[in-house]
Amino acid sequence: MPRSEEAEWWANAVYAAIQEIPPGKVTSYGHIALLLGEPQRPRQVGVCLKSLPAADSGMHFNGSNVPWQRVINSKGMISHRGPGSAARQAEALQEEGVEVTSDSMGEMYVDFSRYGWFPKQLPSEENEDGGEDDDDV
């Protein structure tokens, strides 16, 4: 089913924001929503990532240019979205140098104090107002 204009705008804004997360860093669904001025929409960020077009889709934003693996939940946990999805995300993060740990229940976590990316605004917006970001947690 085709997206509405608003849904298409939102998805494109989410994908563009995620492209700004530096390699080796992670952020939360909620922080992406906050950066886009919609702090109440973290689940919609997740929905956009769930429907991210495949790398070979021919779409402008796709799995090869949107670093989907850099977005995790607010507890620093890699969310399960299907069989093997968390392991695939953990592997992609580890390839970037991000340490992923597992607890006794098999849940996978990333240490936000070490790998977190939580600027006050997107780097692309800094040039618009001359402000500086804060990469610290």
BADRENFI-358149 format. One record per residue (C-alpha): x, y, z; residue in one letter. Coordinates in steps of 0.02 Angstrom, whole numbers, plus 50000, padded with zeros to 5 digits. Layout:
<pts>
XYZA...
</pts>
This chain:
<pts>
500005000050000M500735017049954P501165029250092R500235045550115S501205061450078E501435064550264E502025046750296A503235047850150E503915064450216W504125056950390W505015041350327A506195051750221N506565063250369A506925048050479V508075040150350Y509005056550320A509245059050508A509895041450530I511165044450392Q511945057650506E512375045350645I514265043050637P515015025750613P515385017450780G513975026750868K512175022350912V510635032050962T508855027851011S507225027950914Y506635041351034G508135052451004H507865052050816I506045056950847A506615071050962L507865077550835L506455078150708L505355088250825G504155073950861E504725066651029P503105056951047Q503445046550890R504855034250930P503795019450876R503525027550707Q505415028650688V505445009850716G504055007250589V505065016950460C506585006250492L505544990450481K504954995950309S506655002250248L506794997050065P508074983850020A509774989049953A509314983249778D507604991849777S508145006749673G507405018349804M508375033849857H508405028450041F508775009950061N509684997050166G511355001150086S511385019750125N510365021150286V511365014050433P509855005950515W510974996250634Q511435012050729R509695014250804V509245004150960I507985005851100N508095018151244S508815004851362K510285002151245G509554985551190M509464978951013I507624975950979S507004959450907H506054961750744R506104944150679G507154928350681P508994932750676G508704951450660S509524956150826A511044945350786A511184953450614R511104970750691Q512394966150823A513554959650688E513374975550586A513764986050739L515264975350785Q515954977850609E515954996550650E516894993550812G515404994450929V515494982151074E513884972351096V513624962651257T512324949451299S511464946351464D510944929651538S509294930351441M510194932651275G509674950951257E511004961351169M511534978451232Y512654993051183V513395004651314D512665021951279F513985030251388S515315023651271R514455022951101Y512965034451121G512615048651000W511405061351071F511695078550994P510485092751031K510175094750844Q510645085950685L512365090550617P511545096050454S510555109150552E512115116550633E512595125650474N510885133650467E511015142350636D512875141850675G512605131650834G513685117650899E513115100250945D513445090251100D513935072251063D514045067651247D512705057551333V
</pts>
